[in-house]
Amino acid sequence: MDPALAAALETAKRIYVTTWSPAGRPGTVPVWFMVKEGRLYFTTLRASLKARRIAATGRVRVHVGSPDGPTFDGRAELTDDQPDLAQEILATYRRKYPILVPLVMGRRIRRRLESKESVIVEITPQETP
């Protein structure tokens, strides 16, 4: 990964993920995230539009920090049944978002992952030619 992009990911509070419908229509949404071993992870509701689009195409574009921040293309997958990864994501969220996650969102995210209402998304950056 480009060092400038890696540095931006270290300081960014959110990423903006663009997904595409099977017909090619894009949609971009901000998400909280975690970086681990060169991959990005976030949680989302299984029924969300971004989850359905990722399941259909796997194609994503990521803008780091803001909608016009540094960008890269990647492949995304939905993943389940990884309690250790889920705990690591929640711990990262608690550090990055120290008020909202401990007070409200952490319990909600954990319950939704345990009930399979939510899913973990893994993004692997694609190498540029």
Backbone bond lengths (Angstrom), bond angles and torsions (degrees), N, CA, C in turn:
res aa  C-N    CA-C-N  psi(-1)  N-CA   C-N-CA  omega(-1)  CA-C   N-CA-C  phi
1 M - - - 1.453 - - 1.529 108.20 -
2 D 1.320 115.51 141.01 1.452 122.80 177.67 1.533 109.69 -54.97
3 P 1.339 118.84 131.12 1.465 121.17 -177.81 1.536 113.59 -58.32
4 A 1.325 118.35 -37.73 1.468 120.68 178.89 1.529 110.40 -65.69
5 L 1.318 116.44 -38.88 1.465 120.77 178.03 1.531 110.25 -67.75
6 A 1.316 117.38 -42.68 1.465 121.36 177.83 1.530 110.43 -60.90
7 A 1.334 117.65 -40.72 1.465 121.17 178.11 1.519 110.93 -65.23
8 A 1.331 117.40 -40.58 1.470 121.10 178.32 1.528 110.48 -63.16
9 L 1.329 117.33 -39.65 1.464 120.92 178.59 1.528 111.84 -65.19
10 E 1.328 117.11 -32.62 1.468 120.45 -179.69 1.522 112.13 -66.44
11 T 1.323 117.59 -32.18 1.465 120.39 -175.63 1.530 113.86 -102.17
12 A 1.317 117.97 -15.78 1.472 120.82 -175.80 1.526 111.47 -70.69
13 K 1.320 116.03 142.73 1.464 122.17 176.27 1.524 111.40 -87.76
14 R 1.326 116.49 -24.96 1.468 119.21 179.79 1.522 109.45 -151.06
15 I 1.319 113.68 163.48 1.461 121.44 171.29 1.520 107.27 -120.10
16 Y 1.312 115.62 159.23 1.461 122.29 176.80 1.522 106.38 -114.07
17 V 1.320 115.33 115.79 1.456 121.71 -173.55 1.521 109.34 -104.20
18 T 1.322 115.16 122.99 1.462 121.23 174.69 1.515 107.99 -100.10
19 T 1.323 115.25 128.67 1.465 122.20 174.63 1.517 107.14 -119.45
20 W 1.319 115.72 163.89 1.453 120.65 -179.34 1.520 110.27 -124.90
21 S 1.309 114.75 141.93 1.460 119.94 173.80 1.527 108.11 -73.14
22 P 1.333 117.84 163.77 1.463 119.09 175.76 1.531 112.47 -58.38
23 A 1.340 117.22 -24.59 1.466 121.08 178.01 1.527 112.30 -84.85
24 G 1.357 117.19 -3.92 1.456 120.50 176.12 1.521 115.79 97.50
25 R 1.329 118.43 6.17 1.471 120.71 178.94 1.526 109.98 -81.11
26 P 1.365 117.48 126.64 1.454 120.01 -179.84 1.522 112.31 -85.68
27 G 1.311 115.34 156.80 1.459 123.36 172.07 1.518 107.81 -149.47
28 T 1.330 116.83 136.50 1.462 121.56 -176.67 1.521 110.34 -122.19
29 V 1.332 116.27 134.81 1.468 121.92 179.14 1.529 109.48 -138.06
30 P 1.352 116.60 147.35 1.462 119.44 174.68 1.523 110.05 -81.16
31 V 1.332 116.41 144.97 1.465 120.85 176.13 1.524 109.41 -143.08
32 W 1.340 115.08 150.64 1.457 121.04 167.94 1.518 106.82 -73.49
33 F 1.336 117.61 157.14 1.459 118.68 -175.23 1.518 111.55 -155.77
34 M 1.318 114.15 167.93 1.459 123.92 173.90 1.526 107.55 -133.68
35 V 1.335 116.52 143.74 1.463 121.78 174.49 1.522 107.91 -108.80
36 K 1.324 115.59 133.36 1.466 120.70 176.84 1.519 108.68 -147.88
37 E 1.315 115.31 122.22 1.468 121.96 175.85 1.527 111.89 50.67
38 G 1.334 116.08 44.42 1.459 121.35 175.49 1.515 115.70 80.12
39 R 1.332 117.55 0.17 1.463 121.29 177.88 1.518 109.17 -113.50
40 L 1.324 115.85 156.26 1.452 121.30 177.88 1.518 108.77 -109.88
41 Y 1.333 115.17 146.22 1.461 121.53 -179.16 1.522 109.18 -134.20
42 F 1.326 115.64 142.66 1.454 121.52 170.21 1.517 108.54 -152.67
43 T 1.317 115.31 166.27 1.460 119.96 178.67 1.520 108.72 -110.46
44 T 1.322 115.72 152.01 1.456 121.02 176.81 1.520 108.75 -155.32
45 L 1.295 115.30 159.24 1.463 118.92 174.96 1.523 109.19 -64.21
46 R 1.306 116.22 136.92 1.465 121.89 -179.43 1.540 111.48 -58.39
47 A 1.338 116.63 -33.41 1.468 121.12 -177.90 1.522 113.06 -87.15
48 S 1.335 118.03 0.32 1.476 119.88 -177.97 1.524 110.55 -66.41
49 L 1.313 114.90 156.73 1.462 120.23 178.90 1.522 110.45 -61.35
50 K 1.342 117.75 -42.05 1.468 118.46 -179.58 1.523 111.71 -63.21
51 A 1.330 117.90 -38.81 1.470 119.92 177.90 1.526 110.94 -65.03
52 R 1.310 116.85 -42.27 1.476 119.45 179.28 1.531 110.67 -65.15
53 R 1.324 116.98 -40.39 1.471 119.70 178.97 1.527 110.94 -67.11
54 I 1.325 117.24 -40.62 1.466 120.09 178.18 1.525 109.84 -63.32
55 A 1.316 117.15 -42.49 1.472 120.19 178.23 1.527 110.89 -61.09
56 A 1.331 116.43 -35.25 1.470 120.40 -176.74 1.525 112.77 -78.97
57 T 1.343 117.84 -40.05 1.468 118.97 -172.34 1.524 114.41 -122.02
58 G 1.336 118.40 -29.63 1.462 121.63 -177.10 1.514 113.96 72.60
59 R 1.307 117.51 -4.41 1.460 122.39 -176.33 1.533 110.21 -85.99
60 V 1.349 117.06 130.66 1.457 121.38 175.29 1.527 110.00 -141.07
61 R 1.312 114.48 155.54 1.469 122.53 167.45 1.523 105.27 -124.66
62 V 1.317 116.77 134.74 1.454 122.08 -177.46 1.521 109.41 -116.11
63 H 1.335 115.57 128.75 1.463 123.27 171.62 1.522 105.82 -107.55
64 V 1.300 117.04 128.48 1.456 121.91 -174.27 1.535 110.52 -93.97
65 G 1.340 115.63 122.40 1.449 121.54 172.58 1.504 116.74 86.48
66 S 1.319 117.81 -35.06 1.465 122.28 -179.63 1.523 108.51 -159.15
67 P 1.337 117.00 164.29 1.472 118.46 -178.93 1.527 113.86 -60.67
68 D 1.331 117.05 -20.57 1.464 119.32 178.10 1.535 111.95 -113.93
69 G 1.350 116.01 20.50 1.465 121.20 179.50 1.521 111.93 -76.33
70 P 1.342 116.26 -179.27 1.469 120.29 177.73 1.534 109.65 -53.32
71 T 1.306 115.85 146.74 1.466 119.81 -172.18 1.525 112.00 -131.70
72 F 1.324 114.45 154.14 1.461 120.93 170.76 1.527 108.64 -152.90
73 D 1.318 115.91 155.96 1.458 121.84 175.40 1.521 108.54 -95.06
74 G 1.320 115.20 152.09 1.452 118.91 -179.69 1.512 112.22 -153.56
75 R 1.325 114.39 174.23 1.463 122.93 173.37 1.522 106.74 -111.21
76 A 1.317 115.69 132.57 1.459 120.59 -178.55 1.522 109.80 -116.55
77 E 1.333 114.32 146.65 1.465 121.85 176.43 1.512 108.85 -135.04
78 L 1.321 115.27 148.09 1.459 121.24 172.48 1.518 107.64 -89.91
79 T 1.329 116.66 137.96 1.449 120.04 -178.37 1.527 110.57 -134.75
80 D 1.300 116.62 146.49 1.460 124.00 -178.32 1.522 110.04 -128.07
81 D 1.332 114.19 171.60 1.464 122.12 169.78 1.526 113.38 53.15
82 Q 1.323 115.14 47.27 1.457 120.67 174.75 1.526 108.38 -129.38
83 P 1.337 117.13 72.43 1.472 120.00 -175.12 1.524 113.79 -59.46
84 D 1.338 118.07 -34.87 1.465 119.53 178.74 1.526 111.08 -65.71
85 L 1.330 116.56 -41.92 1.460 120.94 177.41 1.529 110.26 -65.06
86 A 1.316 117.22 -41.36 1.467 121.08 178.39 1.526 110.27 -60.46
87 Q 1.331 117.67 -42.66 1.461 120.92 178.37 1.528 111.60 -65.02
88 E 1.323 115.99 -37.88 1.463 119.95 178.45 1.536 110.86 -66.26
89 I 1.326 116.31 -40.88 1.464 120.05 177.19 1.520 110.12 -62.04
90 L 1.327 116.59 -46.40 1.465 119.86 179.90 1.526 111.76 -62.79
91 A 1.318 118.21 -39.07 1.467 121.00 177.43 1.531 110.47 -63.83
92 T 1.319 116.31 -41.45 1.467 120.19 177.15 1.516 110.34 -63.52
93 Y 1.324 117.20 -44.97 1.471 120.76 177.97 1.533 110.72 -58.71
94 R 1.329 117.51 -40.82 1.473 120.35 179.74 1.529 111.01 -61.80
95 R 1.327 116.94 -38.24 1.469 120.38 178.76 1.528 111.50 -72.55
96 K 1.325 116.99 -42.06 1.469 120.59 -175.64 1.522 113.24 -77.07
97 Y 1.321 116.64 -30.61 1.463 121.84 -175.27 1.529 107.37 -128.90
98 P 1.355 117.72 70.68 1.462 121.89 -165.44 1.527 116.67 -68.25
99 I 1.288 119.60 -13.89 1.467 119.28 178.95 1.527 110.47 -100.04
100 L 1.310 116.94 -55.01 1.460 121.37 -172.95 1.531 113.33 -65.56
101 V 1.316 117.47 -43.29 1.472 119.39 -175.68 1.526 112.02 -67.97
102 P 1.339 119.38 -51.20 1.476 117.06 -179.45 1.526 113.44 -63.44
103 L 1.309 117.64 -33.82 1.460 119.60 -175.44 1.523 114.10 -81.63
104 V 1.323 117.41 -36.22 1.466 119.20 -172.45 1.527 113.55 -134.98
105 M 1.303 116.37 -60.49 1.465 121.16 -166.06 1.527 114.29 -71.12
106 G 1.324 117.76 -31.35 1.467 119.41 -176.99 1.512 112.77 -58.68
107 R 1.329 116.83 -48.75 1.478 120.34 179.45 1.526 110.77 -63.10
108 R 1.320 116.60 -40.92 1.459 120.98 -179.57 1.532 110.87 -63.54
109 I 1.322 115.95 -46.90 1.470 119.97 179.34 1.529 110.13 -61.32
110 R 1.339 117.13 -47.40 1.470 120.93 -179.52 1.523 111.56 -59.04
111 R 1.347 117.40 -47.30 1.471 120.72 179.82 1.523 111.54 -61.13
112 R 1.318 116.31 -41.70 1.474 119.34 -178.88 1.519 111.82 -67.90
113 L 1.320 117.48 -36.28 1.464 119.16 175.61 1.526 111.15 -67.51
114 E 1.326 117.04 -43.27 1.470 120.78 -179.91 1.521 111.84 -63.43
115 S 1.323 117.46 -36.53 1.467 121.08 -179.23 1.531 112.49 -85.25
116 K 1.329 116.14 -2.93 1.476 123.17 -178.27 1.527 112.44 68.73
117 E 1.330 116.78 15.33 1.466 120.80 172.38 1.534 109.08 -70.81
118 S 1.349 115.64 -29.47 1.461 121.64 177.31 1.515 109.76 -114.60
119 V 1.307 114.46 165.69 1.454 122.31 -177.65 1.526 108.13 -139.45
120 I 1.320 116.70 155.41 1.460 121.94 173.72 1.521 108.14 -91.38
121 V 1.331 115.36 135.46 1.462 121.23 175.68 1.527 107.49 -106.89
122 E 1.320 116.07 130.27 1.470 122.40 176.90 1.519 108.00 -112.05
123 I 1.339 115.95 125.63 1.473 120.84 178.40 1.520 108.61 -112.08
124 T 1.316 115.51 125.27 1.453 122.16 174.31 1.526 108.03 -105.50
125 P 1.332 117.79 115.34 1.477 119.05 178.19 1.525 110.46 -60.29
126 Q 1.317 114.80 141.23 1.467 119.66 176.65 1.514 108.66 -90.20
127 E 1.287 114.93 141.59 1.469 120.25 177.04 1.524 108.95 -71.47
128 T 1.333 116.47 139.05 1.464 120.28 176.60 1.524 107.93 -84.88
129 P 1.323 115.96 140.96 1.475 118.48 -177.27 1.512 113.04 -68.55
